[in-house]
Amino acid sequence: MHDQKVFINLPVKDLEKSKEFFGKLGYTFNPQFTDENAACMIISENIYTMLLVEKFFATFTTKKIIDANSNVEVLTSLNCKSREAVDEIVKKALAAGGKIPDEPKDHGFMYEWGFEDLDGHNWGHFWMDPSFVR
């Protein structure tokens, strides 16, 4: 296995508001890779999200940037340690100004729920019963 890191790059309309939103969810930012154009949000030791001002994001692609409030290109899903942790992060997102697009889903072995951030990007959170995974 490689010791790879994952960087999810997302366009945002207002970087300061996005940083404030995710800060209320408990995320921190790496100041070395954070400036007026981008913020490096630390999700875990190997997972980061680069929140990029739309104009700056556009310099990395020739494609049109979609409006995530009406279109979807990716569903980001993060595991949680418990069902309660799933509920907690979604409720924090709602209190911070996020939207809840759907009701939680209980599949027995897996529980999932999610939110949309200020720019409409989908963030799913789930807990899976460890005894189910082989």
HELIX and SHEET records of a PDB file:
HELIX    1   1 LEU A   15  LYS A   24  1                                  10    
HELIX    2   2 PRO A   31  PHE A   33  5                                   3    
HELIX    3   3 GLU A   54  PHE A   57  1                                   4    
HELIX    4   4 ALA A   58  PHE A   60  5                                   3    
HELIX    5   5 ARG A   83  ALA A   95  1                                  13    
SHEET    1   A 4 VAL A   6  VAL A  12  0                                        
SHEET    2   A 4 ILE A  47  VAL A  53  1                                        
SHEET    3   A 4 ALA A  38  SER A  44 -1                                        
SHEET    4   A 4 THR A  28  ASN A  30 -1                                        
SHEET    1   B 4 LEU A  75  ASN A  79  0                                        
SHEET    2   B 4 ASN A 122  MET A 128  1                                        
SHEET    3   B 4 MET A 110  GLU A 116 -1                                        
SHEET    4   B 4 LYS A 105  ASP A 106 -1                                        
END                                                                             
